[in-house]
């Protein structure tokens, strides 16, 4: 006797709104790797179907074969829509709080000593999503009154142009800031007319938001003291991870700090960083 649920799974591309063959999915996987460096595993097929189906509806296409042919011509507008659709943007203010505790207790005080002559600090939030991470970093820096007059800049980049625009707006719903520690709540204000939260200009002025593909050429030339790249490389294959972390080491200052995601590690990826805490690293060479 055939199990009905298994039959549906086996032929799910036929029963759905838009036919999607394995050949279509292989094409999408290849294009995703070429354009973004993201390695899509087979178990992501349902997720990719759901996200890209929206594009087929907008474009008036009837199946994924048509969409794949469109992608092969790589029109700039659809390339951006494709990238925005397949990327995942899960974030929160002060996510993985121990990183921000270490930033406040150790990294910033050390930088205030080592960078005393230049009075300059540079930070990169690589994979900033909708902005909660760089704003959390900025709030920590703003809590140091001794940094007044220092040249502190935070670069916030992401592959997805939509989330970069969201971050630059500096507007969030009230529920997004519920986990922000009390000491940092002075960094935003509530708009009573919309019940949204606005990040204050004094915090916003530290950050520049830019769209950036990490696998392409980086326009930045100066060195960074700190890089946050959390829950980004889990979507890349090992050769891409090795290349990316070597590039991070190249653009970090001597003894610069790297923060990565809770599900990531640098074991057998690179030896250019030394572990100094839970998912916290310092440049070794």
Backbone as JSON, one array per atom type, in Angstrom:
{
  "sequence": "XXXXXXXXXXXXXXXXXXXXXXXXXXXXXXXXXXXXXXXXXXXXXXXXXXXXXXXXXXXXXXXXXXXXXXXXXXXXXXXXXXXXXXXXXXXXXXXXXXXXXXXXXXXXXXXXXXXXXXXXXXXXXXXXXXXXXXXXXXXXXXXXXXXXXXXXXXXXXXXXXXXXXXXXXXXXXXXXXXXXXXXXXXXXXXXXXXXXXXXXXXXXXXXXXXXXXXXXXXXXXXXXXXXXXXXXXXXXXXXXXXXXXXXXXXXXXXXXXXXXXXXXXXXXXXXXXXXXXXXXXXXXX",
  "N": [[0.85, -1.21, 0.0], [0.58, 2.22, -0.85], [1.96, 4.92, 0.8], [0.21, 7.83, 1.22], [1.27, 10.35, 1.96], [3.96, 10.12, 1.37], [3.84, 9.83, -1.35], [3.02, 12.33, -2.17], [5.22, 13.87, -1.44], [7.2, 12.76, -3.05], [6.39, 13.53, -5.58], [6.26, 16.3, -5.47], [6.91, 18.54, -7.02], [5.25, 18.39, -9.14], [2.68, 18.66, -8.21], [2.49, 21.19, -7.31], [1.95, 24.8, -7.53], [3.72, 25.94, -9.4], [5.57, 24.12, -11.64], [8.6, 22.54, -10.75], [11.46, 21.17, -11.56], [14.09, 18.78, -10.74], [16.25, 19.39, -12.31], [15.8, 22.1, -12.75], [16.2, 23.04, -10.13], [18.89, 22.39, -9.77], [20.02, 24.16, -11.59], [19.36, 26.59, -10.37], [20.81, 26.3, -7.99], [23.43, 26.33, -9.02], [23.56, 28.92, -10.15], [23.15, 30.45, -7.85], [25.5, 29.88, -6.43], [27.41, 30.93, -8.22], [26.75, 33.67, -8.31], [26.58, 34.54, -5.66], [28.08, 32.94, -3.94], [26.82, 31.35, -2.17], [26.08, 28.16, -0.99], [23.69, 26.0, -1.8], [22.02, 23.4, -0.28], [20.42, 20.22, -0.96], [18.26, 19.87, 0.75], [17.25, 22.38, 1.05], [15.49, 22.84, -0.9], [12.63, 23.07, -0.79], [12.35, 25.45, 0.66], [13.55, 27.28, -1.09], [11.86, 27.02, -3.27], [9.47, 28.12, -2.2], [10.26, 30.79, -1.74], [11.07, 31.75, -4.26], [8.83, 31.37, -5.78], [7.23, 33.56, -5.46], [8.45, 35.41, -7.09], [7.93, 34.32, -9.61], [5.19, 34.68, -9.77], [4.99, 37.48, -9.77], [6.32, 38.03, -12.14], [4.73, 36.8, -13.95], [5.16, 34.2, -14.89], [4.95, 30.7, -15.8], [6.25, 28.38, -15.01], [9.24, 26.94, -13.47], [11.19, 26.44, -15.32], [10.98, 28.46, -17.22], [11.7, 30.58, -15.59], [14.33, 29.93, -14.93], [15.54, 30.16, -17.43], [15.3, 32.89, -17.76], [16.96, 33.79, -15.68], [19.42, 32.94, -16.65], [20.02, 34.82, -18.56], [20.61, 36.88, -16.99], [19.51, 39.58, -16.26], [20.0, 42.74, -14.77], [18.14, 43.79, -12.89], [16.55, 41.56, -12.15], [18.47, 39.88, -11.19], [19.19, 41.1, -8.8], [16.73, 40.83, -7.43], [16.58, 38.05, -7.26], [18.81, 37.42, -5.63], [18.09, 38.78, -3.28], [15.88, 37.25, -2.61], [16.8, 34.66, -2.0], [18.49, 34.92, 0.16], [18.95, 34.69, 3.71], [17.7, 36.4, 6.5], [17.98, 36.58, 9.53], [17.93, 38.11, 12.56], [18.69, 40.14, 15.49], [18.52, 42.7, 18.0], [21.42, 42.96, 19.97], [21.96, 40.25, 19.78], [23.4, 37.13, 20.69], [24.67, 37.93, 23.2], [27.02, 37.83, 24.68], [29.06, 38.59, 23.01], [28.85, 41.36, 22.83], [29.24, 42.05, 25.44], [31.94, 41.35, 25.72], [33.03, 43.09, 23.88], [32.54, 45.55, 25.16], [33.8, 45.22, 27.67], [36.45, 44.5, 27.15], [37.54, 44.76, 24.42], [37.03, 47.44, 23.42], [38.13, 49.09, 25.56], [40.84, 48.28, 25.28], [41.4, 49.16, 22.67], [41.19, 51.88, 23.04], [43.51, 52.4, 24.3], [45.56, 51.42, 22.55], [45.01, 52.83, 20.22], [45.29, 55.45, 20.87], [46.83, 57.55, 19.89], [45.96, 58.04, 17.22], [43.26, 58.25, 17.65], [41.17, 56.92, 16.41], [38.81, 54.51, 15.32], [37.79, 51.66, 13.58], [35.11, 49.7, 12.42], [33.56, 46.8, 11.08], [30.51, 45.53, 10.14], [29.73, 42.78, 8.69], [27.41, 41.41, 6.71], [25.05, 42.54, 7.73], [22.31, 42.46, 7.8], [19.08, 43.6, 8.69], [20.02, 45.67, 10.22], [20.12, 45.56, 13.02], [22.41, 44.47, 14.26], [24.73, 46.26, 13.64], [23.7, 48.62, 14.85], [23.52, 47.8, 17.5], [26.23, 47.48, 18.08], [27.03, 50.15, 17.76], [25.61, 51.34, 19.85], [26.95, 50.3, 22.07], [29.48, 51.5, 21.75], [28.69, 54.17, 22.06], [28.15, 54.24, 24.73], [30.5, 54.77, 25.99], [31.72, 57.44, 27.36], [34.24, 58.53, 27.27], [35.07, 58.3, 24.71], [34.23, 60.45, 23.32], [34.72, 62.77, 20.78], [36.41, 61.1, 19.42], [37.18, 59.45, 16.31], [35.05, 57.38, 15.27], [33.84, 54.85, 13.26], [31.43, 52.78, 11.73], [31.04, 50.34, 9.39], [28.38, 48.96, 7.67], [27.33, 46.23, 5.94], [25.56, 44.29, 3.47], [24.44, 41.59, 1.41], [21.83, 41.66, 0.5], [19.88, 44.07, -0.85], [17.45, 45.08, 0.01], [17.3, 44.68, 2.82], [19.41, 46.23, 3.63], [18.46, 48.78, 3.03], [16.34, 48.86, 4.84], [17.75, 48.79, 7.27], [19.13, 51.23, 7.09], [17.05, 53.0, 7.37], [16.5, 53.05, 10.06], [14.27, 52.52, 11.65], [12.11, 50.69, 13.69], [9.84, 48.13, 14.79], [8.11, 48.1, 17.95], [8.31, 45.65, 19.31], [10.73, 44.63, 18.43], [12.74, 45.75, 19.94], [12.54, 44.82, 22.48], [14.35, 43.17, 23.81], [16.56, 44.74, 24.33], [19.1, 45.82, 26.48], [18.57, 47.75, 29.47], [20.41, 49.85, 29.88], [21.05, 50.75, 27.39], [18.8, 51.81, 26.26], [18.41, 54.49, 26.05], [19.31, 55.18, 23.62], [17.44, 55.15, 21.65], [14.2, 56.31, 20.53], [10.66, 56.54, 21.0], [8.12, 56.73, 18.58], [5.21, 58.2, 19.0], [3.05, 58.51, 17.33], [3.12, 56.47, 15.44], [3.88, 54.32, 16.89], [6.29, 53.15, 16.52], [9.86, 52.48, 16.84], [12.57, 54.69, 16.79], [15.93, 54.92, 15.96], [18.28, 57.01, 17.54], [19.81, 59.96, 16.18], [22.42, 60.43, 17.04], [23.45, 57.92, 17.35], [23.02, 56.77, 14.87], [24.73, 58.26, 13.26], [27.2, 57.1, 13.39], [27.28, 55.03, 11.63], [27.57, 53.62, 8.35], [25.63, 52.41, 5.81], [25.83, 49.94, 3.31], [25.33, 48.16, 0.23], [26.8, 45.06, -0.48], [28.54, 42.45, -2.04], [30.21, 39.89, -0.6], [32.0, 38.26, -1.91], [32.9, 39.6, -4.06], [35.01, 42.3, -5.31], [36.3, 44.35, -2.73], [35.54, 47.64, -1.86], [36.68, 49.01, 0.21], [39.6, 50.4, 1.64], [41.1, 51.05, 3.88], [42.28, 49.72, 7.08], [40.52, 47.56, 9.38], [39.6, 47.54, 12.82], [37.88, 45.85, 14.09], [35.83, 43.14, 13.14], [32.62, 42.0, 12.58], [31.22, 39.08, 11.6], [28.79, 37.24, 11.45], [27.04, 34.22, 11.44], [27.04, 34.02, 8.67], [28.95, 32.75, 6.98], [28.14, 30.13, 7.1], [26.59, 29.53, 4.97], [28.3, 29.19, 2.91], [30.57, 27.19, 0.92], [33.45, 25.15, 1.9], [35.95, 25.92, 0.55], [35.28, 28.56, -0.19], [34.83, 29.71, 2.31], [37.43, 29.58, 3.4], [38.82, 31.33, 1.71], [37.44, 33.71, 2.24], [37.88, 34.21, 5.02], [40.63, 34.53, 5.03], [40.81, 36.88, 3.59], [39.53, 38.58, 5.39], [41.44, 38.54, 7.45], [43.51, 39.82, 6.15], [42.55, 42.43, 5.95], [42.19, 43.29, 8.48], [43.52, 45.06, 11.32], [46.71, 44.58, 13.01], [46.38, 42.2, 15.52], [43.68, 42.57, 15.43], [40.12, 42.11, 15.98], [37.78, 39.44, 15.48], [34.46, 38.5, 15.23], [32.33, 35.76, 15.16], [29.5, 33.64, 14.19], [27.31, 31.69, 16.39], [27.07, 29.06, 15.52], [29.3, 28.58, 14.07], [32.8, 27.97, 13.34], [36.41, 28.23, 13.19], [38.0, 26.08, 12.82], [40.14, 24.12, 10.95], [39.67, 25.79, 8.87], [41.04, 28.26, 8.75], [44.27, 29.36, 9.88], [44.91, 31.79, 10.72], [43.83, 33.17, 12.78], [43.49, 33.43, 16.32], [41.75, 31.77, 18.88], [40.0, 33.47, 21.39], [37.9, 33.34, 23.03], [34.42, 32.4, 23.32], [33.44, 31.92, 20.16], [34.89, 34.16, 19.49], [37.62, 35.8, 18.08], [41.11, 36.6, 17.55], [43.3, 38.31, 15.38], [46.08, 36.49, 14.24], [48.23, 36.55, 12.48]],
  "CA": [[0.0, 0.0, 0.0], [1.37, 3.42, -0.96], [1.72, 5.96, 1.8], [-0.15, 9.04, 0.47], [2.14, 11.48, 2.24], [5.21, 9.91, 0.65], [3.57, 10.06, -2.77], [3.0, 13.78, -2.39], [6.58, 14.36, -1.35], [7.95, 12.3, -4.2], [6.0, 14.27, -6.78], [5.8, 17.61, -5.02], [7.06, 19.58, -8.03], [4.16, 18.28, -10.1], [1.43, 19.04, -7.57], [2.54, 22.58, -6.88], [1.49, 25.86, -8.44], [4.71, 26.09, -10.47], [6.44, 22.95, -11.77], [10.02, 22.78, -10.49], [12.17, 19.9, -11.69], [15.41, 18.74, -10.11], [17.15, 20.12, -13.21], [15.61, 23.52, -12.43], [16.84, 23.32, -8.84], [20.34, 22.35, -9.99], [20.36, 25.43, -12.23], [19.27, 27.62, -9.34], [21.96, 26.09, -7.1], [24.64, 26.77, -9.71], [23.52, 30.38, -10.25], [23.34, 30.99, -6.5], [26.92, 29.78, -6.13], [28.17, 31.85, -9.08], [26.45, 35.07, -8.02], [26.67, 34.91, -4.24], [28.93, 32.05, -3.16], [25.97, 30.55, -1.28], [25.96, 26.75, -1.38], [22.36, 25.51, -1.44], [21.92, 21.95, -0.18], [19.17, 19.71, -1.5], [17.14, 20.01, 1.7], [16.74, 23.75, 0.98], [14.68, 22.96, -2.11], [11.29, 23.57, -0.47], [12.48, 26.85, 1.05], [13.83, 28.05, -2.3], [10.62, 27.03, -4.05], [8.56, 29.09, -1.6], [10.73, 32.17, -1.89], [11.13, 32.16, -5.66], [7.49, 31.34, -6.37], [6.73, 34.93, -5.45], [8.98, 36.07, -8.27], [7.22, 33.81, -10.78], [3.87, 35.33, -9.81], [5.2, 38.88, -10.16], [6.76, 38.07, -13.53], [3.73, 36.18, -14.82], [5.71, 32.99, -15.48], [4.13, 29.53, -15.5], [7.03, 27.3, -14.41], [10.61, 27.3, -13.12], [12.03, 26.37, -16.52], [10.98, 29.81, -17.77], [12.45, 31.45, -14.69], [15.76, 29.61, -15.07], [16.01, 30.77, -18.69], [15.42, 34.32, -17.49], [18.16, 34.0, -14.87], [20.62, 32.72, -17.46], [20.34, 36.06, -19.27], [21.13, 37.74, -15.92], [19.18, 41.01, -16.23], [20.45, 43.3, -13.48], [17.04, 43.93, -11.93], [16.13, 40.26, -11.63], [19.6, 39.36, -10.42], [19.03, 41.66, -7.45], [15.55, 40.21, -6.82], [16.94, 36.65, -6.97], [19.7, 37.41, -4.46], [17.31, 39.17, -2.11], [14.93, 36.19, -2.29], [17.41, 33.43, -1.46], [19.27, 35.15, 1.37], [18.21, 34.59, 4.97], [18.01, 37.56, 7.33], [17.52, 36.39, 10.9], [18.79, 38.93, 13.4], [18.04, 40.76, 16.65], [19.4, 43.57, 18.76], [22.25, 42.32, 20.99], [21.97, 38.8, 19.62], [24.66, 36.58, 21.22], [25.01, 39.08, 24.03], [28.39, 37.75, 25.2], [29.94, 39.34, 22.1], [28.8, 42.78, 23.17], [29.88, 42.17, 26.75], [33.39, 41.33, 25.49], [33.33, 44.34, 23.2], [32.53, 46.62, 26.15], [34.71, 44.99, 28.8], [37.84, 44.22, 26.78], [38.02, 45.23, 23.12], [37.04, 48.9, 23.34], [39.17, 49.66, 26.44], [42.17, 48.04, 24.69], [41.55, 50.05, 21.51], [41.37, 53.25, 23.52], [44.93, 52.52, 24.63], [46.43, 51.22, 21.38], [44.7, 53.82, 19.18], [45.22, 56.76, 21.52], [47.47, 58.57, 19.06], [45.1, 58.37, 16.07], [41.88, 58.45, 18.14], [40.33, 56.43, 15.32], [38.42, 53.1, 15.41], [36.99, 51.24, 12.44], [34.4, 48.44, 12.64], [32.78, 46.32, 9.93], [29.45, 44.54, 10.33], [29.62, 42.13, 7.38], [26.18, 40.62, 6.84], [24.38, 43.33, 8.77], [20.87, 42.24, 7.72], [18.24, 44.79, 8.8], [20.68, 46.73, 10.97], [20.17, 45.42, 14.48], [23.79, 44.24, 14.73], [25.55, 47.49, 13.71], [23.17, 49.55, 15.84], [23.92, 47.29, 18.82], [27.65, 47.84, 18.21], [27.1, 51.6, 17.95], [25.13, 51.66, 21.19], [28.03, 50.0, 23.01], [30.47, 52.57, 21.64], [28.12, 55.41, 22.59], [28.12, 54.16, 26.19], [31.81, 55.2, 26.47], [31.82, 58.91, 27.28], [35.64, 58.88, 27.0], [35.28, 58.26, 23.26], [33.76, 61.69, 22.72], [35.79, 63.4, 20.01], [37.11, 60.09, 18.64], [36.66, 59.16, 14.98], [34.56, 56.0, 15.28], [32.98, 54.59, 12.11], [30.98, 51.4, 11.57], [30.54, 50.02, 8.06], [27.39, 47.89, 7.72], [27.09, 45.77, 4.57], [24.82, 43.05, 3.27], [24.18, 41.23, 0.02], [20.44, 41.95, 0.21], [19.68, 45.52, -0.88], [16.24, 45.43, 0.75], [17.56, 44.78, 4.26], [20.29, 47.39, 3.81], [17.58, 49.95, 3.06], [15.62, 48.8, 6.11], [18.67, 49.21, 8.33], [19.42, 52.65, 6.96], [15.87, 53.76, 7.81], [16.62, 53.16, 11.53], [12.94, 52.46, 12.24], [11.79, 49.31, 14.05], [8.64, 47.96, 15.6], [8.39, 48.07, 19.39], [8.69, 44.31, 19.76], [12.11, 44.34, 18.05], [13.69, 46.29, 20.91], [12.21, 44.34, 23.81], [15.51, 42.55, 24.46], [17.67, 45.68, 24.48], [19.36, 46.12, 27.9], [18.09, 49.06, 29.91], [21.44, 50.88, 29.8], [21.16, 51.23, 26.01], [17.51, 52.27, 25.76], [18.47, 55.94, 25.79], [19.8, 55.36, 22.25], [16.33, 55.23, 20.7], [13.01, 56.98, 21.03], [9.39, 56.0, 20.5], [7.25, 57.62, 17.83], [3.87, 57.94, 19.54], [2.04, 58.51, 16.27], [3.17, 55.19, 14.73], [4.28, 53.31, 17.86], [7.57, 52.57, 16.1], [11.06, 52.93, 17.51], [13.54, 55.35, 15.92], [17.28, 55.03, 16.51], [18.66, 58.41, 17.6], [20.8, 60.4, 15.2], [23.76, 60.32, 17.63], [23.88, 56.54, 17.11], [23.0, 56.56, 13.41], [25.83, 58.95, 12.58], [28.4, 56.26, 13.43], [27.14, 53.88, 10.71], [27.31, 53.76, 6.91], [25.06, 51.19, 5.24], [26.15, 49.73, 1.9], [25.13, 46.83, -0.34], [28.09, 44.5, -0.86], [28.74, 41.01, -2.19], [31.48, 39.61, 0.05], [32.88, 37.53, -2.8], [33.4, 40.51, -5.08], [36.06, 43.21, -4.84], [35.89, 45.23, -1.64], [35.98, 49.01, -2.14], [37.35, 49.58, 1.38], [41.06, 50.31, 1.57], [41.69, 51.14, 5.22], [42.19, 48.53, 7.92], [39.5, 47.53, 10.41], [39.99, 47.05, 14.14], [36.91, 44.83, 14.5], [34.89, 42.67, 12.12], [31.55, 41.08, 12.94], [30.69, 38.31, 10.46], [28.11, 36.21, 12.24], [26.01, 33.42, 10.77], [27.11, 34.32, 7.25], [29.74, 31.77, 6.23], [27.5, 28.81, 7.11], [25.96, 29.32, 3.67], [29.36, 29.04, 1.91], [31.32, 25.94, 0.99], [34.71, 25.3, 2.62], [36.92, 26.75, -0.16], [34.86, 29.96, -0.12], [35.08, 30.15, 3.68], [38.88, 29.79, 3.56], [39.16, 32.55, 0.99], [36.84, 34.87, 2.91], [38.55, 34.5, 6.29], [41.95, 35.07, 4.72], [40.6, 38.28, 3.22], [39.27, 39.3, 6.64], [42.71, 38.71, 8.15], [44.29, 40.81, 5.4], [42.02, 43.79, 6.1], [42.18, 43.62, 9.9], [44.76, 45.54, 11.92], [47.39, 43.59, 13.84], [45.62, 41.87, 16.74], [42.27, 42.94, 15.27], [39.17, 41.13, 16.49], [36.77, 38.88, 14.59], [33.35, 37.85, 15.91], [31.57, 34.91, 14.24], [28.23, 33.16, 14.72], [27.33, 30.62, 17.4], [27.15, 27.75, 14.87], [30.47, 28.61, 13.2], [34.13, 27.92, 13.94], [37.48, 28.39, 12.22], [38.8, 24.86, 12.82], [40.46, 23.63, 9.61], [39.3, 26.81, 7.87], [42.18, 29.18, 8.68], [45.1, 29.41, 11.08], [45.33, 33.19, 10.85], [43.17, 33.73, 13.95], [43.58, 32.68, 17.58], [40.51, 31.84, 19.65], [40.18, 34.1, 22.69], [36.62, 33.25, 23.73], [33.38, 31.69, 22.58], [33.24, 32.52, 18.82], [35.63, 35.43, 19.43], [38.97, 35.51, 17.62], [42.03, 37.73, 17.34], [44.21, 38.04, 14.28], [47.37, 35.97, 14.67], [49.22, 37.08, 11.55]],
  "C": [[0.88, 1.25, 0.0], [0.97, 4.4, 0.14], [1.43, 7.27, 1.08], [0.81, 10.2, 0.7], [3.46, 11.35, 1.5], [5.01, 10.17, -0.84], [3.57, 11.55, -3.1], [4.41, 14.35, -2.39], [7.37, 13.98, -2.6], [7.63, 13.1, -5.45], [5.61, 15.7, -6.49], [5.93, 18.67, -6.11], [5.94, 19.53, -9.06], [2.85, 18.8, -9.53], [1.38, 20.53, -7.23], [2.06, 23.54, -7.96], [2.41, 26.01, -9.64], [5.58, 24.84, -10.54], [7.91, 23.33, -11.59], [10.74, 21.44, -10.51], [13.49, 19.94, -10.94], [16.43, 19.48, -10.98], [17.04, 21.62, -12.98], [16.35, 23.89, -11.15], [18.36, 23.3, -8.97], [20.82, 23.64, -10.66], [20.37, 26.56, -11.22], [20.45, 27.52, -8.37], [23.25, 26.62, -7.74], [24.69, 28.3, -9.79], [23.74, 31.03, -8.89], [24.81, 30.97, -6.11], [27.73, 30.8, -6.94], [27.97, 33.31, -8.67], [26.75, 35.47, -6.59], [27.67, 34.1, -3.43], [28.15, 31.18, -2.2], [25.83, 29.14, -1.84], [24.62, 26.22, -0.88], [22.35, 23.99, -1.41], [20.54, 21.51, -0.66], [17.99, 19.9, -0.55], [16.6, 21.44, 1.76], [15.77, 23.93, -0.19], [13.29, 23.54, -1.82], [11.33, 25.05, -0.1], [12.68, 27.72, -0.19], [12.59, 28.12, -3.19], [9.68, 28.11, -3.51], [8.97, 30.52, -1.84], [10.69, 32.64, -3.34], [9.77, 32.1, -6.35], [6.89, 32.74, -6.43], [7.21, 35.69, -6.68], [8.25, 35.61, -9.53], [5.85, 34.47, -10.9], [4.01, 36.77, -10.3], [5.52, 38.98, -11.65], [5.77, 37.45, -14.5], [4.23, 34.94, -15.52], [4.9, 31.78, -15.03], [4.92, 28.38, -14.89], [8.47, 27.76, -14.19], [11.57, 27.17, -14.31], [12.12, 27.75, -17.16], [11.83, 30.74, -16.9], [13.95, 31.19, -14.81], [16.33, 30.2, -16.36], [16.19, 32.27, -18.52], [16.7, 34.6, -16.69], [19.44, 33.85, -15.67], [21.01, 33.97, -18.25], [20.83, 37.15, -18.3], [20.79, 39.22, -16.06], [19.45, 41.57, -14.84], [19.33, 43.37, -12.45], [16.63, 42.59, -11.33], [17.25, 39.59, -10.84], [19.5, 39.83, -8.98], [17.85, 41.01, -6.73], [15.85, 38.76, -6.42], [17.8, 36.58, -5.71], [18.94, 37.76, -3.2], [16.36, 38.06, -1.66], [15.58, 35.01, -1.59], [18.2, 33.66, -0.18], [18.37, 35.13, 2.59], [18.64, 35.72, 5.88], [17.38, 37.44, 8.71], [18.46, 37.16, 11.82], [17.99, 39.49, 14.57], [19.04, 41.72, 17.28], [20.11, 42.76, 19.85], [22.14, 40.79, 20.96], [23.35, 38.25, 19.98], [25.33, 37.64, 22.09], [26.45, 39.04, 24.54], [29.39, 38.48, 24.3], [29.99, 40.82, 22.5], [29.36, 43.04, 24.56], [31.4, 42.21, 26.59], [33.84, 42.61, 24.79], [33.47, 45.48, 24.21], [33.6, 46.45, 27.22], [36.18, 44.94, 28.4], [38.29, 44.93, 25.5], [38.09, 46.75, 23.07], [38.06, 49.51, 24.29], [40.58, 49.45, 25.88], [42.42, 48.97, 23.51], [41.77, 51.49, 21.94], [42.82, 53.49, 23.94], [45.8, 52.45, 23.36], [46.22, 52.27, 20.29], [44.67, 55.24, 19.73], [45.81, 57.87, 20.65], [46.56, 59.01, 17.91], [43.69, 58.74, 16.48], [40.87, 58.05, 17.05], [40.06, 54.94, 15.52], [37.51, 52.79, 14.23], [36.42, 49.83, 12.68], [33.63, 48.09, 11.38], [31.78, 45.27, 10.39], [29.15, 43.94, 8.97], [28.47, 41.12, 7.44], [25.29, 41.23, 7.88], [22.88, 43.11, 8.81], [20.12, 43.57, 7.87], [18.78, 45.83, 9.78], [20.79, 46.57, 12.47], [21.59, 45.22, 15.0], [24.62, 45.53, 14.75], [25.01, 48.52, 14.69], [23.51, 49.1, 17.25], [25.38, 47.65, 19.09], [27.77, 49.33, 18.51], [26.64, 52.01, 19.34], [26.21, 51.39, 22.24], [29.09, 51.09, 22.96], [29.96, 53.87, 22.25], [28.08, 55.41, 24.12], [29.45, 54.58, 26.81], [31.94, 56.71, 26.29], [33.25, 59.35, 26.93], [35.96, 58.85, 25.52], [34.77, 59.53, 22.57], [34.92, 62.4, 22.03], [36.61, 62.42, 19.2], [36.42, 59.92, 17.28], [36.29, 57.67, 14.93], [33.59, 55.82, 14.12], [32.69, 53.09, 12.02], [30.44, 51.23, 10.16], [29.6, 48.82, 8.18], [27.04, 47.48, 6.31], [26.28, 44.48, 4.56], [24.62, 42.83, 1.78], [22.8, 41.69, -0.43], [20.19, 43.46, 0.28], [18.45, 45.95, -0.09], [16.51, 45.6, 2.24], [18.52, 45.92, 4.56], [19.46, 48.67, 3.89], [16.79, 50.0, 4.36], [16.51, 49.27, 7.25], [18.95, 50.7, 8.29], [18.26, 53.53, 7.43], [15.88, 53.99, 9.32], [15.28, 53.17, 12.24], [12.57, 51.0, 12.47], [10.48, 49.27, 14.84], [9.03, 47.79, 17.07], [8.89, 46.71, 19.85], [10.13, 43.97, 19.43], [13.11, 44.79, 19.11], [13.43, 45.8, 22.33], [13.41, 43.76, 24.54], [16.7, 43.47, 24.65], [17.87, 45.98, 25.97], [18.99, 47.55, 28.25], [19.13, 50.16, 29.69], [21.58, 51.47, 28.39], [19.86, 51.82, 25.46], [17.45, 53.78, 25.51], [18.89, 56.22, 24.35], [18.67, 55.36, 21.21], [15.14, 55.91, 21.35], [11.78, 56.41, 20.35], [8.6, 57.07, 19.78], [5.81, 57.32, 18.24], [2.81, 57.86, 18.46], [1.99, 57.17, 15.53], [3.46, 54.01, 15.65], [5.52, 52.54, 17.4], [8.71, 53.15, 16.92], [12.02, 53.52, 16.49], [14.89, 55.39, 16.64], [17.7, 56.5, 16.46], [19.8, 58.72, 16.63], [22.22, 60.25, 15.75], [24.32, 58.91, 17.46], [23.99, 56.28, 15.61], [24.23, 57.14, 12.74], [27.13, 58.14, 12.58], [28.43, 55.26, 12.27], [26.92, 54.33, 9.27], [26.81, 52.42, 6.4], [25.38, 51.12, 3.75], [25.79, 48.31, 1.47], [26.47, 46.31, -0.82], [28.02, 42.98, -0.95], [30.13, 40.69, -1.66], [32.48, 38.92, -0.88], [33.42, 38.39, -3.94], [34.51, 41.39, -4.5], [35.51, 44.11, -3.75], [36.41, 46.65, -1.91], [36.76, 49.63, -0.98], [38.85, 49.38, 1.27], [41.71, 50.34, 2.96], [41.49, 49.87, 6.02], [41.09, 48.69, 8.97], [40.08, 47.0, 11.72], [39.13, 45.86, 14.57], [36.06, 44.44, 13.3], [33.89, 41.73, 12.79], [31.09, 40.4, 11.66], [30.03, 37.08, 11.05], [26.99, 35.55, 11.44], [25.89, 33.78, 9.29], [27.79, 33.18, 6.49], [29.13, 30.36, 6.26], [26.81, 28.51, 5.78], [27.0, 29.1, 2.56], [30.02, 27.68, 2.03], [32.71, 26.23, 1.59], [35.74, 26.14, 1.85], [36.58, 28.24, -0.1], [35.09, 30.52, 1.27], [36.56, 30.46, 3.89], [39.31, 31.09, 2.9], [38.67, 33.78, 1.74], [37.57, 35.21, 4.2], [39.98, 34.98, 6.08], [41.85, 36.54, 4.32], [40.3, 39.13, 4.45], [40.58, 39.56, 7.38], [43.54, 39.79, 7.47], [43.84, 42.24, 5.7], [41.89, 44.21, 7.57], [43.54, 44.19, 10.33], [45.44, 44.4, 12.68], [46.63, 43.43, 15.15], [44.15, 42.32, 16.66], [41.36, 41.79, 15.65], [38.15, 40.72, 15.45], [35.72, 38.16, 15.44], [32.55, 37.05, 14.88], [30.34, 34.34, 14.93], [28.35, 31.94, 15.62], [27.47, 29.23, 16.78], [28.39, 27.63, 13.98], [31.76, 28.43, 14.0], [35.17, 27.96, 12.83], [38.38, 27.16, 12.15], [38.92, 24.3, 11.4], [40.0, 24.57, 8.49], [40.46, 27.77, 7.66], [42.96, 29.11, 9.97], [45.55, 30.85, 11.35], [44.67, 33.9, 12.02], [43.36, 32.82, 15.16], [42.28, 32.86, 18.36], [40.79, 32.46, 21.01], [38.89, 34.07, 23.51], [35.62, 32.54, 22.84], [33.03, 32.46, 21.31], [33.82, 33.93, 18.73], [37.08, 35.12, 19.09], [39.78, 36.79, 17.49], [43.0, 37.35, 16.24], [45.58, 37.61, 14.79], [48.49, 36.47, 13.76], [48.54, 37.51, 10.25]]
}
